[in-house]
């Protein structure tokens, strides 16, 4: 690129719109609602092959394919629209979110491929470079490699990764392996969805945003390793369907019910007022609450903002793990409930 062209591109970036201005919703809050997606997937033909250890049937975070004894391939893909305006942070958040699906299966990531939709005339080359740099830095931190990708010209920016990892099938975690009496532990606080939603609606707390970004870019590698060492049986990460939705899928696949102690669920400081005033409740969160009405029984003593927190449409959240009761104390994660006998997939919140 010639100097004059570079100067023109730089000037264009200065005048370019904010990333979030080009998307009516961002992050995992842009997921297709579970009430729309799950019935659609149920109508598709099931994939049956003895080498497919985990497929779409249990709503797990990634697929697992057996390569040989003791070694299986873990594959996942995740991308979304911007939820923050800083392109480097957007890249980091999207990468950490995609990598988390491999960790949720008890695996280790090996390679990643960029998935990009981008409007070059609106945002310019420098913004895309920063998004890719942020994603690449997180992939390197995870001990994996960015090995390629695919880009399209798109009026609404999108970024994410297709990630390939490996796992020992004997140590693999899946939604379907929870057992009655397992304690449920959560490795990150909730509330990132509320923070980015409130910011889009005019709440401009830089401190809260920094806190949310810090939570979202944190890799789930150490939490996964600790859970595996503690004998984790079932595990998932908390993203767009919220804590309630992802726990529902885990309990349903395991043939169990679940209980949550709402007061024990960790929350980012400063989120409660956003949910009390409704400014932090996204359309994705509202959809999660509507879905939860089908499977969750919430006691009247639970504060309304805590109910919204449990359904918060989260991006790059923590790991929710079902741990044998006698091993849960070995983890830094917080115990928020348990799996129990009952109608599969139902949740009691008290």
PEVENPE-V674983 format. One record per residue. N is the residue number from 1. PHI is phi as a letter, one per 20 degrees, with the letter a starting at -180 (999 if undefined). PSI is psi in degrees with one decimal (none if undefined). D_LAST is the distance of its C-alpha to the last C-alpha in Angstrom with 2 decimals. Layout:
N_PHI_PSI_D_LAST, N_PHI_PSI_D_LAST
This chain:
1_999_132.0_60.84, 2_f_160.1_63.57, 3_g_-43.3_63.05, 4_f_-39.5_63.35, 5_f_-39.2_60.72, 6_f_-41.4_58.33, 7_f_-38.8_58.84, 8_f_-41.2_58.24, 9_f_-41.8_54.97, 10_f_-43.0_53.79, 11_f_-36.8_54.65, 12_f_-39.4_52.77, 13_f_-39.7_49.57, 14_g_-38.2_49.83, 15_e_-2.1_49.99, 16_f_154.1_47.39, 17_f_160.6_44.18, 18_f_147.9_40.85, 19_g_-46.2_39.07, 20_f_-18.0_36.03, 21_f_-18.2_38.46, 22_e_6.0_39.50, 23_c_132.4_36.08, 24_f_-13.9_33.94, 25_b_153.3_30.79, 26_c_168.8_30.55, 27_m_-156.1_29.00, 28_f_-8.8_26.56, 29_f_-13.4_25.58, 30_e_0.5_28.84, 31_g_144.9_27.66, 32_f_135.5_28.44, 33_g_142.7_25.34, 34_g_-34.8_23.79, 35_f_-22.1_24.44, 36_e_-40.6_28.09, 37_f_-47.4_28.52, 38_f_-43.6_27.01, 39_f_-34.5_29.08, 40_f_-47.7_32.11, 41_f_-34.3_31.74, 42_f_-24.8_31.26, 43_e_-6.2_34.69, 44_e_151.2_36.51, 45_f_137.9_38.42, 46_f_142.5_36.72, 47_e_122.1_38.48, 48_c_114.6_39.59, 49_b_131.4_41.31, 50_f_-19.4_40.90, 51_e_-18.5_40.98, 52_e_98.8_37.88, 53_f_-35.5_35.16, 54_c_123.3_32.33, 55_c_-150.3_32.79, 56_e_-12.7_30.93, 57_f_-23.1_29.53, 58_d_11.0_26.34, 59_l_34.4_25.51, 60_f_170.9_26.19, 61_f_-21.4_27.14, 62_b_163.0_30.81, 63_e_149.4_33.43, 64_c_125.0_34.96, 65_c_124.6_38.59, 66_f_125.0_40.49, 67_e_-44.8_43.74, 68_a_173.5_44.92, 69_g_126.0_43.76, 70_n_-0.4_41.44, 71_b_125.9_41.19, 72_c_151.6_39.19, 73_e_136.0_39.03, 74_d_126.7_35.80, 75_c_137.6_36.12, 76_b_162.2_33.99, 77_b_139.1_34.61, 78_b_133.0_32.65, 79_b_159.4_33.94, 80_a_177.1_33.00, 81_e_164.7_34.33, 82_f_139.3_34.35, 83_d_-6.5_31.33, 84_c_161.0_33.41, 85_e_-25.2_37.06, 86_f_117.3_38.34, 87_f_-35.1_39.76, 88_f_-43.9_39.62, 89_f_-39.4_35.90, 90_g_-45.4_35.33, 91_f_-42.2_37.17, 92_f_-44.2_35.28, 93_f_-46.1_31.83, 94_f_-38.9_32.90, 95_f_-45.6_34.43, 96_f_-38.0_31.50, 97_f_-44.3_29.24, 98_f_-41.8_31.69, 99_f_-30.2_32.29, 100_g_-30.6_28.60, 101_f_-34.5_28.78, 102_f_-43.4_31.33, 103_f_-36.5_29.34, 104_f_-20.3_26.33, 105_e_3.7_28.75, 106_n_12.9_29.85, 107_e_179.9_33.12, 108_c_130.5_35.46, 109_f_145.4_36.89, 110_d_-52.2_40.68, 111_c_158.0_41.74, 112_b_147.6_40.49, 113_c_131.5_42.18, 114_f_140.5_41.73, 115_c_119.6_40.78, 116_c_130.0_42.00, 117_d_127.7_42.41, 118_b_138.5_44.27, 119_e_91.1_46.46, 120_f_-33.1_49.34, 121_f_-30.1_51.16, 122_e_-38.2_48.18, 123_d_-25.3_46.91, 124_n_163.4_49.76, 125_f_-38.5_50.22, 126_f_-38.2_48.90, 127_f_-44.9_45.37, 128_f_-39.6_45.24, 129_g_-41.9_46.70, 130_f_-39.2_43.96, 131_g_-48.6_41.19, 132_f_-35.6_42.85, 133_f_-42.8_43.49, 134_f_-46.6_39.85, 135_f_-43.2_38.77, 136_f_-39.5_41.62, 137_f_-39.2_40.81, 138_f_-38.8_37.28, 139_f_-43.5_38.68, 140_f_-43.0_41.20, 141_g_-30.1_38.56, 142_e_-3.5_36.89, 143_m_19.1_40.24, 144_d_-179.9_40.89, 145_c_138.4_43.65, 146_e_119.4_43.90, 147_d_8.4_46.56, 148_q_-155.9_47.01, 149_r_-167.6_45.28, 150_b_137.3_45.91, 151_c_147.0_46.15, 152_c_154.3_46.69, 153_f_117.2_47.72, 154_b_131.8_44.73, 155_f_-21.4_44.29, 156_d_115.9_40.59, 157_f_142.1_40.14, 158_b_145.5_38.03, 159_b_144.5_37.71, 160_a_-164.3_36.17, 161_c_148.0_37.22, 162_d_122.2_37.95, 163_d_137.0_37.25, 164_d_132.9_38.72, 165_b_-174.2_37.68, 166_c_157.6_38.10, 167_b_148.1_36.08, 168_f_119.7_37.04, 169_g_-27.8_35.69, 170_f_-19.6_34.98, 171_d_9.1_32.54, 172_f_141.8_31.14, 173_d_150.6_27.40, 174_b_156.3_26.11, 175_g_-28.6_23.04, 176_e_4.0_24.33, 177_d_8.4_24.46, 178_f_152.7_20.95, 179_c_152.3_20.82, 180_g_126.7_18.57, 181_n_-12.3_17.13, 182_g_139.6_17.64, 183_e_144.8_15.45, 184_e_122.6_14.51, 185_c_146.8_16.17, 186_c_132.2_16.85, 187_e_-14.0_20.28, 188_c_152.4_20.31, 189_f_155.6_18.36, 190_e_166.0_17.37, 191_p_-3.2_19.12, 192_f_-37.7_22.62, 193_f_-40.9_22.51, 194_f_-39.3_21.71, 195_f_-48.4_24.56, 196_f_-30.8_27.18, 197_f_-45.8_26.34, 198_f_-36.8_26.69, 199_f_-41.0_29.89, 200_f_-23.9_31.37, 201_e_12.8_30.81, 202_o_-6.1_32.68, 203_f_111.6_30.38, 204_d_35.1_32.82, 205_f_110.7_31.22, 206_f_-33.5_33.08, 207_f_-45.2_31.01, 208_f_-41.2_27.74, 209_f_-44.1_29.60, 210_f_-40.1_31.00, 211_f_-44.6_27.61, 212_f_-44.6_26.34, 213_f_-42.5_29.56, 214_g_-40.1_29.31, 215_f_-43.8_25.92, 216_f_-31.6_27.18, 217_e_-9.6_30.53, 218_f_124.5_29.23, 219_f_151.2_29.97, 220_e_18.0_27.53, 221_f_-49.1_30.42, 222_f_-37.9_29.69, 223_f_-39.5_25.98, 224_f_-44.1_27.16, 225_f_-41.6_29.91, 226_f_-39.3_27.70, 227_f_-42.8_25.24, 228_f_-42.6_28.28, 229_f_-28.8_29.75, 230_e_2.5_26.61, 231_n_31.9_26.91, 232_g_140.7_24.36, 233_d_-39.8_24.20, 234_c_144.3_22.48, 235_b_145.6_22.08, 236_b_161.6_21.82, 237_d_153.6_22.06, 238_e_115.7_19.88, 239_c_-131.4_22.17, 240_f_-26.7_22.59, 241_e_-0.1_19.96, 242_m_170.2_17.19, 243_g_-45.4_14.53, 244_f_-46.3_12.96, 245_f_-43.4_16.53, 246_f_-35.4_17.84, 247_f_-39.0_15.11, 248_g_-46.0_15.71, 249_f_-41.1_19.39, 250_f_-46.7_19.08, 251_f_-41.6_17.14, 252_f_-46.9_19.53, 253_f_-30.4_22.55, 254_e_-5.9_21.54, 255_m_29.4_21.11, 256_c_168.9_17.60, 257_d_176.9_13.99, 258_b_155.4_11.20, 259_c_142.6_7.70, 260_c_135.7_6.35, 261_e_101.5_5.28, 262_g_-34.8_6.03, 263_f_-19.7_8.23, 264_e_-11.5_10.15, 265_f_121.2_11.24, 266_f_144.2_14.86, 267_c_142.9_16.42, 268_f_131.4_20.12, 269_g_132.1_21.19, 270_o_-6.1_22.26, 271_e_-34.4_20.00, 272_g_-47.4_17.65, 273_f_-32.0_20.66, 274_f_-37.8_21.63, 275_e_-29.3_18.43, 276_f_-38.1_18.44, 277_e_0.2_22.05, 278_m_-9.4_21.63, 279_f_-20.5_24.50, 280_e_9.2_22.50, 281_e_108.8_21.12, 282_e_169.6_23.50, 283_f_-33.9_24.58, 284_f_-40.2_23.11, 285_f_-41.8_19.64, 286_f_-41.1_20.13, 287_f_-38.8_21.28, 288_f_-39.3_18.25, 289_f_-39.7_16.02, 290_f_-41.6_18.48, 291_f_-42.1_18.39, 292_f_-25.3_14.62, 293_f_-20.8_14.97, 294_e_-22.1_16.86, 295_c_-8.2_14.41, 296_d_135.9_10.74, 297_d_117.3_8.70, 298_d_122.7_6.33, 299_f_148.9_5.31, 300_f_-20.6_8.20, 301_f_-11.4_7.24, 302_f_127.7_6.21, 303_f_140.4_9.82, 304_g_-37.0_11.95, 305_f_-30.5_13.50, 306_f_-34.4_10.51, 307_f_-43.6_10.10, 308_f_-35.8_13.82, 309_f_-42.0_13.71, 310_f_-22.9_11.83, 311_d_2.8_14.69, 312_g_124.4_17.37, 313_f_96.3_20.58, 314_e_149.8_21.38, 315_d_131.6_24.84, 316_l_52.5_25.67, 317_e_-170.8_22.21, 318_e_-179.0_21.39, 319_e_134.5_21.20, 320_d_116.5_18.13, 321_c_140.5_19.41, 322_e_109.3_18.65, 323_d_138.9_20.40, 324_g_136.8_21.56, 325_g_-34.4_19.61, 326_e_-2.1_22.88, 327_d_-9.7_23.66, 328_f_-29.9_20.56, 329_f_-10.6_21.82, 330_e_-6.1_24.94, 331_d_155.1_23.36, 332_f_-18.5_22.93, 333_f_159.2_19.87, 334_e_131.7_16.41, 335_f_123.5_14.06, 336_d_-5.0_10.72, 337_r_-158.5_9.75, 338_b_160.4_12.06, 339_e_146.7_14.06, 340_b_168.1_14.46, 341_f_145.8_16.68, 342_q_-176.5_16.00, 343_f_122.8_17.23, 344_g_130.2_18.16, 345_n_-8.9_16.36, 346_e_150.1_13.34, 347_c_131.6_9.84, 348_d_127.9_6.52, 349_d_125.1_3.78, 350_c_none_0.00
